[in-house]
């Protein structure tokens, strides 16, 4: 079984924030894969299902970003899922909007949700980093990530979310080279 997490902050006030793109991607994936409904479990909202023959647990921690690891740890322990079978979708400041990169392990790179996951689960999980761009100056980061996507962002955000959702099989089977390729092709088509 694989755990696929989307990171974000709970509540309507945060729903459109750049920091919540992980929640947005997981919701779109769940919808496309016909998994749900989400129920309150593991200090989060969880749903179980199957994607491409793989059993998956979808989880949106409701602990706020800085404590995402507590919810993840509960879910991993309950299902006896090793951290290397956890895939986390989240926002990445250091990638241009519309870019997606995947890696396993590493540090938190200043992301408090990832720091919490590392503290509670170790660093061996997979990271699907969704580029949101950087505001330019460090003192603007907090307001930027907790700000809503601009209307102009929809030009890349909607195709990105759709490409992630249509790549549910690649995510569930950890076929990350094909995931990145499919997303890159979709984003190129969206720009043309």
RAHUQUI-V725108 format. One record per residue. N is the residue number from 1. BURIAL is I if it has 9 or more other C-alpha atoms within 8 Angstrom, else O. Layout:
n:burial
N:BURIAL
N:BURIAL
//
This chain:
n:burial
1:I
2:I
3:I
4:I
5:I
6:I
7:I
8:I
9:I
10:I
11:O
12:O
13:O
14:I
15:I
16:I
17:I
18:I
19:I
20:I
21:I
22:I
23:I
24:I
25:I
26:I
27:O
28:I
29:I
30:I
31:I
32:I
33:I
34:O
35:I
36:I
37:O
38:O
39:O
40:O
41:O
42:I
43:I
44:I
45:I
46:I
47:I
48:I
49:I
50:I
51:I
52:O
53:O
54:I
55:I
56:I
57:I
58:I
59:I
60:I
61:I
62:I
63:I
64:I
65:I
66:I
67:I
68:I
69:I
70:I
71:I
72:I
73:I
74:I
75:I
76:I
77:O
78:O
79:O
80:O
81:I
82:O
83:I
84:O
85:I
86:I
87:I
88:I
89:I
90:I
91:I
92:I
93:I
94:O
95:I
96:I
97:I
98:I
99:I
100:I
101:O
102:I
103:O
104:I
105:I
106:O
107:O
108:I
109:O
110:O
111:O
112:I
113:I
114:I
115:I
116:I
117:I
118:I
119:O
120:I
121:I
122:I
123:I
124:I
125:I
126:I
127:I
128:I
129:I
130:I
131:I
132:I
133:I
134:I
135:O
136:O
137:O
138:O
139:O
140:I
141:I
142:O
143:O
144:I
145:I
146:I
147:I
148:I
149:I
150:O
151:O
152:O
153:O
154:I
155:O
156:I
157:I
158:O
159:I
160:I
161:I
162:I
163:I
164:I
165:I
166:I
167:I
168:I
169:I
170:I
171:I
172:I
173:O
174:O
175:I
176:I
177:O
178:O
179:I
180:I
181:O
182:I
183:I
184:I
185:O
186:I
187:I
188:O
189:O
190:I
191:O
192:O
//
